[in-house]
């Protein structure tokens, strides 16, 4: 199960960030607030950066230090923190 803000490397080798989006159903009066979690592919400028970060994470993990990376909401800052769930960065 993914979480909002999680970074993933998709099967095509490109990076994406999970983002919560509201689903709007026109014509349905009592649709309620339906949310969906989708993977949004990141801009090219982040693709190379994240490839380099993935290499760095691999080095940490090779040394037995489990960490994960999270890109902030404005996509300006990448933070590393101890991994709380198994293999959060794919």
PDB file of N, CA, C and O in Angstrom, chain B, residues numbered from 101:
ATOM      1  N   UNK B 101       0.845  -1.177   0.000  1.00  0.00           N
ATOM      2  CA  UNK B 101       0.000   0.000   0.000  1.00  0.00           C
ATOM      3  C   UNK B 101       0.891   1.242   0.000  1.00  0.00           C
ATOM      4  O   UNK B 101       1.802   1.356   0.820  1.00  0.00           O
ATOM      5  N   UNK B 102       0.636   2.143  -0.892  1.00  0.00           N
ATOM      6  CA  UNK B 102       1.409   3.379  -1.004  1.00  0.00           C
ATOM      7  C   UNK B 102       0.824   4.447  -0.073  1.00  0.00           C
ATOM      8  O   UNK B 102      -0.319   4.351   0.373  1.00  0.00           O
ATOM      9  N   UNK B 103       1.629   5.447   0.199  1.00  0.00           N
ATOM     10  CA  UNK B 103       1.157   6.576   0.996  1.00  0.00           C
ATOM     11  C   UNK B 103       1.376   7.876   0.228  1.00  0.00           C
ATOM     12  O   UNK B 103       2.211   7.939  -0.674  1.00  0.00           O
ATOM     13  N   UNK B 104       0.622   8.910   0.591  1.00  0.00           N
ATOM     14  CA  UNK B 104       0.699  10.213  -0.054  1.00  0.00           C
ATOM     15  C   UNK B 104       2.117  10.761   0.085  1.00  0.00           C
ATOM     16  O   UNK B 104       2.640  10.864   1.195  1.00  0.00           O
ATOM     17  N   UNK B 105       2.736  11.111  -1.041  1.00  0.00           N
ATOM     18  CA  UNK B 105       4.085  11.659  -1.035  1.00  0.00           C
ATOM     19  C   UNK B 105       5.178  10.630  -1.278  1.00  0.00           C
ATOM     20  O   UNK B 105       6.343  10.995  -1.435  1.00  0.00           O
ATOM     21  N   UNK B 106       4.820   9.342  -1.313  1.00  0.00           N
ATOM     22  CA  UNK B 106       5.822   8.298  -1.514  1.00  0.00           C
ATOM     23  C   UNK B 106       6.412   8.375  -2.918  1.00  0.00           C
ATOM     24  O   UNK B 106       5.688   8.551  -3.898  1.00  0.00           O
ATOM     25  N   UNK B 107       7.728   8.243  -3.006  1.00  0.00           N
ATOM     26  CA  UNK B 107       8.432   8.214  -4.287  1.00  0.00           C
ATOM     27  C   UNK B 107       8.607   6.773  -4.725  1.00  0.00           C
ATOM     28  O   UNK B 107       8.972   5.915  -3.922  1.00  0.00           O
ATOM     29  N   UNK B 108       8.348   6.505  -6.003  1.00  0.00           N
ATOM     30  CA  UNK B 108       8.501   5.150  -6.534  1.00  0.00           C
ATOM     31  C   UNK B 108       9.177   5.212  -7.896  1.00  0.00           C
ATOM     32  O   UNK B 108       9.022   6.174  -8.649  1.00  0.00           O
ATOM     33  N   UNK B 109       9.923   4.168  -8.186  1.00  0.00           N
ATOM     34  CA  UNK B 109      10.490   4.021  -9.523  1.00  0.00           C
ATOM     35  C   UNK B 109       9.587   3.023 -10.242  1.00  0.00           C
ATOM     36  O   UNK B 109       9.481   1.864  -9.843  1.00  0.00           O
ATOM     37  N   UNK B 110       8.949   3.483 -11.291  1.00  0.00           N
ATOM     38  CA  UNK B 110       7.968   2.667 -11.997  1.00  0.00           C
ATOM     39  C   UNK B 110       8.661   1.623 -12.872  1.00  0.00           C
ATOM     40  O   UNK B 110       9.879   1.655 -13.049  1.00  0.00           O
ATOM     41  N   UNK B 111       7.881   0.713 -13.408  1.00  0.00           N
ATOM     42  CA  UNK B 111       8.409  -0.371 -14.241  1.00  0.00           C
ATOM     43  C   UNK B 111       9.151   0.148 -15.469  1.00  0.00           C
ATOM     44  O   UNK B 111      10.043  -0.523 -15.988  1.00  0.00           O
ATOM     45  N   UNK B 112       8.780   1.349 -15.936  1.00  0.00           N
ATOM     46  CA  UNK B 112       9.450   1.919 -17.106  1.00  0.00           C
ATOM     47  C   UNK B 112      10.744   2.652 -16.747  1.00  0.00           C
ATOM     48  O   UNK B 112      11.375   3.262 -17.610  1.00  0.00           O
ATOM     49  N   UNK B 113      11.139   2.591 -15.465  1.00  0.00           N
ATOM     50  CA  UNK B 113      12.390   3.216 -15.032  1.00  0.00           C
ATOM     51  C   UNK B 113      12.267   4.684 -14.681  1.00  0.00           C
ATOM     52  O   UNK B 113      13.258   5.313 -14.309  1.00  0.00           O
ATOM     53  N   UNK B 114      11.070   5.242 -14.791  1.00  0.00           N
ATOM     54  CA  UNK B 114      10.844   6.658 -14.479  1.00  0.00           C
ATOM     55  C   UNK B 114      10.348   6.797 -13.041  1.00  0.00           C
ATOM     56  O   UNK B 114       9.716   5.891 -12.499  1.00  0.00           O
ATOM     57  N   UNK B 115      10.646   7.951 -12.431  1.00  0.00           N
ATOM     58  CA  UNK B 115      10.248   8.225 -11.054  1.00  0.00           C
ATOM     59  C   UNK B 115       8.886   8.904 -11.009  1.00  0.00           C
ATOM     60  O   UNK B 115       8.548   9.712 -11.874  1.00  0.00           O
ATOM     61  N   UNK B 116       8.113   8.560  -9.984  1.00  0.00           N
ATOM     62  CA  UNK B 116       6.807   9.174  -9.760  1.00  0.00           C
ATOM     63  C   UNK B 116       6.617   9.383  -8.263  1.00  0.00           C
ATOM     64  O   UNK B 116       7.309   8.786  -7.438  1.00  0.00           O
ATOM     65  N   UNK B 117       5.674  10.236  -7.944  1.00  0.00           N
ATOM     66  CA  UNK B 117       5.338  10.525  -6.547  1.00  0.00           C
ATOM     67  C   UNK B 117       3.848  10.283  -6.379  1.00  0.00           C
ATOM     68  O   UNK B 117       3.044  10.787  -7.164  1.00  0.00           O
ATOM     69  N   UNK B 118       3.474   9.520  -5.367  1.00  0.00           N
ATOM     70  CA  UNK B 118       2.057   9.294  -5.116  1.00  0.00           C
ATOM     71  C   UNK B 118       1.432  10.569  -4.579  1.00  0.00           C
ATOM     72  O   UNK B 118       2.005  11.258  -3.734  1.00  0.00           O
ATOM     73  N   UNK B 119       0.243  10.866  -5.090  1.00  0.00           N
ATOM     74  CA  UNK B 119      -0.447  12.095  -4.728  1.00  0.00           C
ATOM     75  C   UNK B 119      -1.929  11.796  -4.563  1.00  0.00           C
ATOM     76  O   UNK B 119      -2.527  11.093  -5.378  1.00  0.00           O
ATOM     77  N   UNK B 120      -2.509  12.331  -3.510  1.00  0.00           N
ATOM     78  CA  UNK B 120      -3.935  12.146  -3.256  1.00  0.00           C
ATOM     79  C   UNK B 120      -4.719  13.174  -4.079  1.00  0.00           C
ATOM     80  O   UNK B 120      -4.438  14.371  -4.022  1.00  0.00           O
ATOM     81  N   UNK B 121      -5.704  12.694  -4.843  1.00  0.00           N
ATOM     82  CA  UNK B 121      -6.522  13.561  -5.700  1.00  0.00           C
ATOM     83  C   UNK B 121      -7.997  13.293  -5.435  1.00  0.00           C
ATOM     84  O   UNK B 121      -8.399  12.161  -5.167  1.00  0.00           O
ATOM     85  N   UNK B 122      -8.798  14.358  -5.513  1.00  0.00           N
ATOM     86  CA  UNK B 122     -10.232  14.211  -5.322  1.00  0.00           C
ATOM     87  C   UNK B 122     -10.876  13.759  -6.626  1.00  0.00           C
ATOM     88  O   UNK B 122     -10.548  14.264  -7.700  1.00  0.00           O
ATOM     89  N   UNK B 123     -11.789  12.808  -6.522  1.00  0.00           N
ATOM     90  CA  UNK B 123     -12.525  12.321  -7.680  1.00  0.00           C
ATOM     91  C   UNK B 123     -13.859  13.045  -7.717  1.00  0.00           C
ATOM     92  O   UNK B 123     -14.610  13.033  -6.742  1.00  0.00           O
ATOM     93  N   UNK B 124     -14.150  13.678  -8.851  1.00  0.00           N
ATOM     94  CA  UNK B 124     -15.400  14.416  -9.022  1.00  0.00           C
ATOM     95  C   UNK B 124     -16.282  13.646  -9.993  1.00  0.00           C
ATOM     96  O   UNK B 124     -15.853  13.281 -11.087  1.00  0.00           O
ATOM     97  N   UNK B 125     -17.518  13.404  -9.577  1.00  0.00           N
ATOM     98  CA  UNK B 125     -18.464  12.693 -10.434  1.00  0.00           C
ATOM     99  C   UNK B 125     -19.613  13.627 -10.773  1.00  0.00           C
ATOM    100  O   UNK B 125     -20.559  13.745  -9.994  1.00  0.00           O
ATOM    101  N   UNK B 126     -19.548  14.305 -11.939  1.00  0.00           N
ATOM    102  CA  UNK B 126     -20.607  15.239 -12.335  1.00  0.00           C
ATOM    103  C   UNK B 126     -21.971  14.543 -12.386  1.00  0.00           C
ATOM    104  O   UNK B 126     -22.094  13.410 -12.852  1.00  0.00           O
ATOM    105  N   UNK B 127     -22.972  15.243 -11.903  1.00  0.00           N
ATOM    106  CA  UNK B 127     -24.322  14.725 -11.946  1.00  0.00           C
ATOM    107  C   UNK B 127     -24.702  13.850 -10.767  1.00  0.00           C
ATOM    108  O   UNK B 127     -25.863  13.459 -10.643  1.00  0.00           O
ATOM    109  N   UNK B 128     -23.758  13.535  -9.904  1.00  0.00           N
ATOM    110  CA  UNK B 128     -24.056  12.719  -8.724  1.00  0.00           C
ATOM    111  C   UNK B 128     -24.133  13.664  -7.534  1.00  0.00           C
ATOM    112  O   UNK B 128     -23.127  14.225  -7.099  1.00  0.00           O
ATOM    113  N   UNK B 129     -25.359  13.831  -7.011  1.00  0.00           N
ATOM    114  CA  UNK B 129     -25.565  14.808  -5.939  1.00  0.00           C
ATOM    115  C   UNK B 129     -24.913  14.412  -4.620  1.00  0.00           C
ATOM    116  O   UNK B 129     -24.314  15.252  -3.949  1.00  0.00           O
ATOM    117  N   UNK B 130     -25.022  13.152  -4.247  1.00  0.00           N
ATOM    118  CA  UNK B 130     -24.502  12.716  -2.958  1.00  0.00           C
ATOM    119  C   UNK B 130     -23.279  11.821  -3.151  1.00  0.00           C
ATOM    120  O   UNK B 130     -23.210  10.719  -2.607  1.00  0.00           O
ATOM    121  N   UNK B 131     -22.314  12.311  -3.935  1.00  0.00           N
ATOM    122  CA  UNK B 131     -21.119  11.517  -4.226  1.00  0.00           C
ATOM    123  C   UNK B 131     -20.171  11.453  -3.039  1.00  0.00           C
ATOM    124  O   UNK B 131     -19.331  10.557  -2.953  1.00  0.00           O
ATOM    125  N   UNK B 132     -20.306  12.401  -2.130  1.00  0.00           N
ATOM    126  CA  UNK B 132     -19.379  12.436  -1.009  1.00  0.00           C
ATOM    127  C   UNK B 132     -18.005  12.873  -1.493  1.00  0.00           C
ATOM    128  O   UNK B 132     -17.832  13.231  -2.658  1.00  0.00           O
ATOM    129  N   UNK B 133     -17.041  12.841  -0.603  1.00  0.00           N
ATOM    130  CA  UNK B 133     -15.680  13.232  -0.970  1.00  0.00           C
ATOM    131  C   UNK B 133     -14.875  11.974  -1.217  1.00  0.00           C
ATOM    132  O   UNK B 133     -14.408  11.328  -0.279  1.00  0.00           O
ATOM    133  N   UNK B 134     -14.715  11.631  -2.483  1.00  0.00           N
ATOM    134  CA  UNK B 134     -13.969  10.442  -2.857  1.00  0.00           C
ATOM    135  C   UNK B 134     -12.556  10.835  -3.235  1.00  0.00           C
ATOM    136  O   UNK B 134     -12.345  11.689  -4.096  1.00  0.00           O
ATOM    137  N   UNK B 135     -11.589  10.206  -2.584  1.00  0.00           N
ATOM    138  CA  UNK B 135     -10.190  10.499  -2.865  1.00  0.00           C
ATOM    139  C   UNK B 135      -9.541   9.269  -3.501  1.00  0.00           C
ATOM    140  O   UNK B 135      -9.921   8.132  -3.224  1.00  0.00           O
ATOM    141  N   UNK B 136      -8.552   9.528  -4.360  1.00  0.00           N
ATOM    142  CA  UNK B 136      -7.818   8.453  -5.011  1.00  0.00           C
ATOM    143  C   UNK B 136      -6.330   8.771  -4.920  1.00  0.00           C
ATOM    144  O   UNK B 136      -5.931   9.931  -5.030  1.00  0.00           O
ATOM    145  N   UNK B 137      -5.525   7.756  -4.721  1.00  0.00           N
ATOM    146  CA  UNK B 137      -4.075   7.920  -4.663  1.00  0.00           C
ATOM    147  C   UNK B 137      -3.508   7.495  -6.009  1.00  0.00           C
ATOM    148  O   UNK B 137      -3.667   6.348  -6.426  1.00  0.00           O
ATOM    149  N   UNK B 138      -2.836   8.439  -6.695  1.00  0.00           N
ATOM    150  CA  UNK B 138      -2.292   8.150  -8.023  1.00  0.00           C
ATOM    151  C   UNK B 138      -0.796   8.443  -8.051  1.00  0.00           C
ATOM    152  O   UNK B 138      -0.297   9.235  -7.251  1.00  0.00           O
ATOM    153  N   UNK B 139      -0.091   7.805  -8.968  1.00  0.00           N
ATOM    154  CA  UNK B 139       1.338   8.057  -9.151  1.00  0.00           C
ATOM    155  C   UNK B 139       1.499   9.074 -10.272  1.00  0.00           C
ATOM    156  O   UNK B 139       1.065   8.837 -11.399  1.00  0.00           O
ATOM    157  N   UNK B 140       2.120  10.204  -9.963  1.00  0.00           N
ATOM    158  CA  UNK B 140       2.334  11.278 -10.932  1.00  0.00           C
ATOM    159  C   UNK B 140       3.816  11.301 -11.299  1.00  0.00           C
ATOM    160  O   UNK B 140       4.673  11.481 -10.434  1.00  0.00           O
ATOM    161  N   UNK B 141       4.111  11.118 -12.587  1.00  0.00           N
ATOM    162  CA  UNK B 141       5.510  11.112 -13.032  1.00  0.00           C
ATOM    163  C   UNK B 141       6.116  12.494 -12.835  1.00  0.00           C
ATOM    164  O   UNK B 141       5.494  13.513 -13.136  1.00  0.00           O
ATOM    165  N   UNK B 142       7.339  12.506 -12.325  1.00  0.00           N
ATOM    166  CA  UNK B 142       8.032  13.761 -12.040  1.00  0.00           C
ATOM    167  C   UNK B 142       8.713  14.328 -13.283  1.00  0.00           C
ATOM    168  O   UNK B 142       8.986  13.608 -14.243  1.00  0.00           O
ATOM    169  N   UNK B 143       8.981  15.638 -13.246  1.00  0.00           N
ATOM    170  CA  UNK B 143       9.666  16.320 -14.340  1.00  0.00           C
ATOM    171  C   UNK B 143      11.053  15.729 -14.574  1.00  0.00           C
ATOM    172  O   UNK B 143      11.631  15.084 -13.698  1.00  0.00           O
ATOM    173  N   UNK B 144      11.560  15.962 -15.757  1.00  0.00           N
ATOM    174  CA  UNK B 144      12.867  15.428 -16.155  1.00  0.00           C
ATOM    175  C   UNK B 144      13.979  15.856 -15.207  1.00  0.00           C
ATOM    176  O   UNK B 144      14.900  15.082 -14.943  1.00  0.00           O
ATOM    177  N   UNK B 145      13.902  17.085 -14.691  1.00  0.00           N
ATOM    178  CA  UNK B 145      14.969  17.570 -13.806  1.00  0.00           C
ATOM    179  C   UNK B 145      15.093  16.738 -12.544  1.00  0.00           C
ATOM    180  O   UNK B 145      16.170  16.674 -11.950  1.00  0.00           O
ATOM    181  N   UNK B 146      13.996  16.091 -12.119  1.00  0.00           N
ATOM    182  CA  UNK B 146      14.041  15.252 -10.936  1.00  0.00           C
ATOM    183  C   UNK B 146      14.439  13.813 -11.241  1.00  0.00           C
ATOM    184  O   UNK B 146      14.869  13.091 -10.341  1.00  0.00           O
ATOM    185  N   UNK B 147      14.306  13.389 -12.480  1.00  0.00           N
ATOM    186  CA  UNK B 147      14.624  12.015 -12.833  1.00  0.00           C
ATOM    187  C   UNK B 147      16.089  11.688 -12.543  1.00  0.00           C
ATOM    188  O   UNK B 147      16.389  10.683 -11.899  1.00  0.00           O
ATOM    189  N   UNK B 148      17.005  12.548 -13.024  1.00  0.00           N
ATOM    190  CA  UNK B 148      18.439  12.318 -12.799  1.00  0.00           C
ATOM    191  C   UNK B 148      18.803  12.456 -11.326  1.00  0.00           C
ATOM    192  O   UNK B 148      19.593  11.676 -10.795  1.00  0.00           O
ATOM    193  N   UNK B 149      18.220  13.451 -10.677  1.00  0.00           N
ATOM    194  CA  UNK B 149      18.471  13.659  -9.248  1.00  0.00           C
ATOM    195  C   UNK B 149      18.079  12.411  -8.460  1.00  0.00           C
ATOM    196  O   UNK B 149      18.835  11.951  -7.604  1.00  0.00           O
ATOM    197  N   UNK B 150      16.917  11.873  -8.744  1.00  0.00           N
ATOM    198  CA  UNK B 150      16.450  10.708  -8.002  1.00  0.00           C
ATOM    199  C   UNK B 150      17.224   9.449  -8.341  1.00  0.00           C
ATOM    200  O   UNK B 150      17.376   8.567  -7.496  1.00  0.00           O
ATOM    201  N   UNK B 151      17.718   9.354  -9.573  1.00  0.00           N
ATOM    202  CA  UNK B 151      18.592   8.221  -9.902  1.00  0.00           C
ATOM    203  C   UNK B 151      19.849   8.260  -9.040  1.00  0.00           C
ATOM    204  O   UNK B 151      20.308   7.228  -8.549  1.00  0.00           O
ATOM    205  N   UNK B 152      20.403   9.464  -8.859  1.00  0.00           N
ATOM    206  CA  UNK B 152      21.588   9.614  -8.012  1.00  0.00           C
ATOM    207  C   UNK B 152      21.258   9.313  -6.551  1.00  0.00           C
ATOM    208  O   UNK B 152      22.046   8.676  -5.851  1.00  0.00           O
ATOM    209  N   UNK B 153      20.095   9.771  -6.093  1.00  0.00           N
ATOM    210  CA  UNK B 153      19.667   9.500  -4.719  1.00  0.00           C
ATOM    211  C   UNK B 153      19.490   8.002  -4.518  1.00  0.00           C
ATOM    212  O   UNK B 153      19.872   7.468  -3.477  1.00  0.00           O
ATOM    213  N   UNK B 154      18.911   7.316  -5.509  1.00  0.00           N
ATOM    214  CA  UNK B 154      18.710   5.863  -5.399  1.00  0.00           C
ATOM    215  C   UNK B 154      20.038   5.151  -5.227  1.00  0.00           C
ATOM    216  O   UNK B 154      20.145   4.199  -4.453  1.00  0.00           O
ATOM    217  N   UNK B 155      21.057   5.615  -5.953  1.00  0.00           N
ATOM    218  CA  UNK B 155      22.387   5.019  -5.790  1.00  0.00           C
ATOM    219  C   UNK B 155      22.903   5.228  -4.363  1.00  0.00           C
ATOM    220  O   UNK B 155      23.480   4.324  -3.760  1.00  0.00           O
ATOM    221  N   UNK B 156      22.684   6.435  -3.839  1.00  0.00           N
ATOM    222  CA  UNK B 156      23.115   6.739  -2.481  1.00  0.00           C
ATOM    223  C   UNK B 156      22.361   5.870  -1.470  1.00  0.00           C
ATOM    224  O   UNK B 156      22.959   5.354  -0.526  1.00  0.00           O
ATOM    225  N   UNK B 157      21.056   5.711  -1.666  1.00  0.00           N
ATOM    226  CA  UNK B 157      20.266   4.870  -0.772  1.00  0.00           C
ATOM    227  C   UNK B 157      20.752   3.423  -0.813  1.00  0.00           C
ATOM    228  O   UNK B 157      20.803   2.743   0.212  1.00  0.00           O
ATOM    229  N   UNK B 158      21.104   2.969  -2.007  1.00  0.00           N
ATOM    230  CA  UNK B 158      21.602   1.598  -2.147  1.00  0.00           C
ATOM    231  C   UNK B 158      22.876   1.412  -1.333  1.00  0.00           C
ATOM    232  O   UNK B 158      23.079   0.358  -0.730  1.00  0.00           O
ATOM    233  N   UNK B 159      23.740   2.434  -1.312  1.00  0.00           N
ATOM    234  CA  UNK B 159      24.965   2.356  -0.517  1.00  0.00           C
ATOM    235  C   UNK B 159      24.650   2.277   0.977  1.00  0.00           C
ATOM    236  O   UNK B 159      25.273   1.504   1.706  1.00  0.00           O
ATOM    237  N   UNK B 160      23.665   3.094   1.439  1.00  0.00           N
ATOM    238  CA  UNK B 160      23.259   3.029   2.848  1.00  0.00           C
ATOM    239  C   UNK B 160      22.745   1.631   3.175  1.00  0.00           C
ATOM    240  O   UNK B 160      23.141   1.027   4.172  1.00  0.00           O
ATOM    241  N   UNK B 161      21.872   1.134   2.333  1.00  0.00           N
ATOM    242  CA  UNK B 161      21.260  -0.177   2.587  1.00  0.00           C
ATOM    243  C   UNK B 161      22.286  -1.293   2.531  1.00  0.00           C
ATOM    244  O   UNK B 161      22.197  -2.262   3.284  1.00  0.00           O
ATOM    245  N   UNK B 162      23.253  -1.161   1.647  1.00  0.00           N
ATOM    246  CA  UNK B 162      24.318  -2.159   1.559  1.00  0.00           C
ATOM    247  C   UNK B 162      25.093  -2.238   2.873  1.00  0.00           C
ATOM    248  O   UNK B 162      25.578  -3.297   3.271  1.00  0.00           O
ATOM    249  N   UNK B 163      25.194  -1.085   3.530  1.00  0.00           N
ATOM    250  CA  UNK B 163      25.878  -1.027   4.822  1.00  0.00           C
ATOM    251  C   UNK B 163      24.955  -1.400   5.977  1.00  0.00           C
ATOM    252  O   UNK B 163      25.352  -1.337   7.141  1.00  0.00           O
ATOM    253  N   UNK B 164      23.707  -1.792   5.648  1.00  0.00           N
ATOM    254  CA  UNK B 164      22.762  -2.209   6.689  1.00  0.00           C
ATOM    255  C   UNK B 164      21.993  -1.077   7.326  1.00  0.00           C
ATOM    256  O   UNK B 164      21.406  -1.255   8.394  1.00  0.00           O
ATOM    257  N   UNK B 165      21.983   0.081   6.699  1.00  0.00           N
ATOM    258  CA  UNK B 165      21.265   1.241   7.227  1.00  0.00           C
ATOM    259  C   UNK B 165      20.016   1.459   6.364  1.00  0.00           C
ATOM    260  O   UNK B 165      20.125   2.014   5.271  1.00  0.00           O
ATOM    261  N   UNK B 166      18.824   1.031   6.831  1.00  0.00           N
ATOM    262  CA  UNK B 166      17.607   1.196   6.029  1.00  0.00           C
ATOM    263  C   UNK B 166      17.093   2.640   6.092  1.00  0.00           C
ATOM    264  O   UNK B 166      16.747   3.134   7.165  1.00  0.00           O
ATOM    265  N   UNK B 167      17.047   3.297   4.961  1.00  0.00           N
ATOM    266  CA  UNK B 167      16.537   4.669   4.881  1.00  0.00           C
ATOM    267  C   UNK B 167      15.574   4.772   3.705  1.00  0.00           C
ATOM    268  O   UNK B 167      15.601   3.959   2.780  1.00  0.00           O
ATOM    269  N   UNK B 168      14.727   5.790   3.767  1.00  0.00           N
ATOM    270  CA  UNK B 168      13.852   6.089   2.645  1.00  0.00           C
ATOM    271  C   UNK B 168      13.914   7.584   2.373  1.00  0.00           C
ATOM    272  O   UNK B 168      14.323   8.366   3.231  1.00  0.00           O
ATOM    273  N   UNK B 169      13.505   7.971   1.175  1.00  0.00           N
ATOM    274  CA  UNK B 169      13.538   9.373   0.765  1.00  0.00           C
ATOM    275  C   UNK B 169      12.123   9.866   0.539  1.00  0.00           C
ATOM    276  O   UNK B 169      11.259   9.111   0.093  1.00  0.00           O
ATOM    277  N   UNK B 170      11.883  11.147   0.852  1.00  0.00           N
ATOM    278  CA  UNK B 170      10.578  11.746   0.611  1.00  0.00           C
ATOM    279  C   UNK B 170      10.782  13.141   0.035  1.00  0.00           C
ATOM    280  O   UNK B 170      11.554  13.944   0.559  1.00  0.00           O
ATOM    281  N   UNK B 171      10.071  13.407  -1.055  1.00  0.00           N
ATOM    282  CA  UNK B 171      10.089  14.717  -1.698  1.00  0.00           C
ATOM    283  C   UNK B 171       8.966  15.540  -1.095  1.00  0.00           C
ATOM    284  O   UNK B 171       7.836  15.060  -1.006  1.00  0.00           O
ATOM    285  N   UNK B 172       9.247  16.777  -0.676  1.00  0.00           N
ATOM    286  CA  UNK B 172       8.217  17.585  -0.037  1.00  0.00           C
ATOM    287  C   UNK B 172       7.133  17.997  -1.033  1.00  0.00           C
ATOM    288  O   UNK B 172       7.281  17.799  -2.239  1.00  0.00           O
ATOM    289  N   UNK B 173       6.045  18.572  -0.520  1.00  0.00           N
ATOM    290  CA  UNK B 173       4.881  18.900  -1.344  1.00  0.00           C
ATOM    291  C   UNK B 173       5.195  19.858  -2.492  1.00  0.00           C
ATOM    292  O   UNK B 173       4.568  19.790  -3.549  1.00  0.00           O
ATOM    293  N   UNK B 174       6.154  20.740  -2.288  1.00  0.00           N
ATOM    294  CA  UNK B 174       6.523  21.689  -3.345  1.00  0.00           C
ATOM    295  C   UNK B 174       7.597  21.138  -4.277  1.00  0.00           C
ATOM    296  O   UNK B 174       8.036  21.823  -5.201  1.00  0.00           O
ATOM    297  N   UNK B 175       8.015  19.912  -4.033  1.00  0.00           N
ATOM    298  CA  UNK B 175       9.051  19.233  -4.825  1.00  0.00           C
ATOM    299  C   UNK B 175      10.344  20.045  -4.851  1.00  0.00           C
ATOM    300  O   UNK B 175      11.015  20.129  -5.879  1.00  0.00           O
ATOM    301  N   UNK B 176      10.684  20.642  -3.709  1.00  0.00           N
ATOM    302  CA  UNK B 176      11.902  21.448  -3.613  1.00  0.00           C
ATOM    303  C   UNK B 176      12.962  20.806  -2.738  1.00  0.00           C
ATOM    304  O   UNK B 176      14.147  21.118  -2.853  1.00  0.00           O
ATOM    305  N   UNK B 177      12.531  19.902  -1.857  1.00  0.00           N
ATOM    306  CA  UNK B 177      13.473  19.340  -0.900  1.00  0.00           C
ATOM    307  C   UNK B 177      13.262  17.835  -0.780  1.00  0.00           C
ATOM    308  O   UNK B 177      12.132  17.354  -0.702  1.00  0.00           O
ATOM    309  N   UNK B 178      14.333  17.130  -0.767  1.00  0.00           N
ATOM    310  CA  UNK B 178      14.314  15.688  -0.605  1.00  0.00           C
ATOM    311  C   UNK B 178      14.930  15.373   0.745  1.00  0.00           C
ATOM    312  O   UNK B 178      16.035  15.826   1.045  1.00  0.00           O
ATOM    313  N   UNK B 179      14.224  14.598   1.564  1.00  0.00           N
ATOM    314  CA  UNK B 179      14.759  14.256   2.870  1.00  0.00           C
ATOM    315  C   UNK B 179      14.926  12.743   2.987  1.00  0.00           C
ATOM    316  O   UNK B 179      14.145  11.972   2.430  1.00  0.00           O
ATOM    317  N   UNK B 180      15.947  12.341   3.712  1.00  0.00           N
ATOM    318  CA  UNK B 180      16.189  10.941   4.019  1.00  0.00           C
ATOM    319  C   UNK B 180      15.850  10.729   5.485  1.00  0.00           C
ATOM    320  O   UNK B 180      16.202  11.552   6.329  1.00  0.00           O
ATOM    321  N   UNK B 181      15.174   9.639   5.791  1.00  0.00           N
ATOM    322  CA  UNK B 181      14.898   9.304   7.176  1.00  0.00           C
ATOM    323  C   UNK B 181      14.851   7.795   7.334  1.00  0.00           C
ATOM    324  O   UNK B 181      14.711   7.069   6.350  1.00  0.00           O
ATOM    325  N   UNK B 182      14.968   7.319   8.566  1.00  0.00           N
ATOM    326  CA  UNK B 182      14.968   5.872   8.793  1.00  0.00           C
ATOM    327  C   UNK B 182      13.715   5.236   8.213  1.00  0.00           C
ATOM    328  O   UNK B 182      12.614   5.780   8.306  1.00  0.00           O
ATOM    329  N   UNK B 183      13.909   4.097   7.625  1.00  0.00           N
ATOM    330  CA  UNK B 183      12.794   3.396   6.997  1.00  0.00           C
ATOM    331  C   UNK B 183      11.941   2.729   8.060  1.00  0.00           C
ATOM    332  O   UNK B 183      12.445   1.963   8.881  1.00  0.00           O
ATOM    333  N   UNK B 184      10.638   3.026   8.042  1.00  0.00           N
ATOM    334  CA  UNK B 184       9.748   2.432   9.027  1.00  0.00           C
ATOM    335  C   UNK B 184       8.973   1.260   8.453  1.00  0.00           C
ATOM    336  O   UNK B 184       8.507   0.398   9.199  1.00  0.00           O
ATOM    337  N   UNK B 185       8.828   1.219   7.119  1.00  0.00           N
ATOM    338  CA  UNK B 185       8.143   0.120   6.468  1.00  0.00           C
ATOM    339  C   UNK B 185       9.119  -0.545   5.506  1.00  0.00           C
ATOM    340  O   UNK B 185       9.988   0.130   4.955  1.00  0.00           O
ATOM    341  N   UNK B 186       8.999  -1.821   5.296  1.00  0.00           N
ATOM    342  CA  UNK B 186       9.945  -2.507   4.398  1.00  0.00           C
ATOM    343  C   UNK B 186       9.875  -1.998   2.973  1.00  0.00           C
ATOM    344  O   UNK B 186       8.799  -1.894   2.386  1.00  0.00           O
ATOM    345  N   UNK B 187      11.037  -1.684   2.428  1.00  0.00           N
ATOM    346  CA  UNK B 187      11.205  -1.321   1.024  1.00  0.00           C
ATOM    347  C   UNK B 187      10.228  -0.256   0.539  1.00  0.00           C
ATOM    348  O   UNK B 187       9.482  -0.495  -0.410  1.00  0.00           O
ATOM    349  N   UNK B 188      10.219   0.922   1.176  1.00  0.00           N
ATOM    350  CA  UNK B 188       9.312   1.992   0.789  1.00  0.00           C
ATOM    351  C   UNK B 188       9.743   2.673  -0.494  1.00  0.00           C
ATOM    352  O   UNK B 188       8.922   3.325  -1.139  1.00  0.00           O
ATOM    353  N   UNK B 189      10.989   2.546  -0.884  1.00  0.00           N
ATOM    354  CA  UNK B 189      11.460   3.126  -2.139  1.00  0.00           C
ATOM    355  C   UNK B 189      11.777   1.981  -3.073  1.00  0.00           C
ATOM    356  O   UNK B 189      12.619   1.139  -2.761  1.00  0.00           O
ATOM    357  N   UNK B 190      11.117   1.939  -4.211  1.00  0.00           N
ATOM    358  CA  UNK B 190      11.248   0.804  -5.115  1.00  0.00           C
ATOM    359  C   UNK B 190      12.152   1.137  -6.280  1.00  0.00           C
ATOM    360  O   UNK B 190      12.377   0.292  -7.147  1.00  0.00           O
TER     361      UNK B 190
END
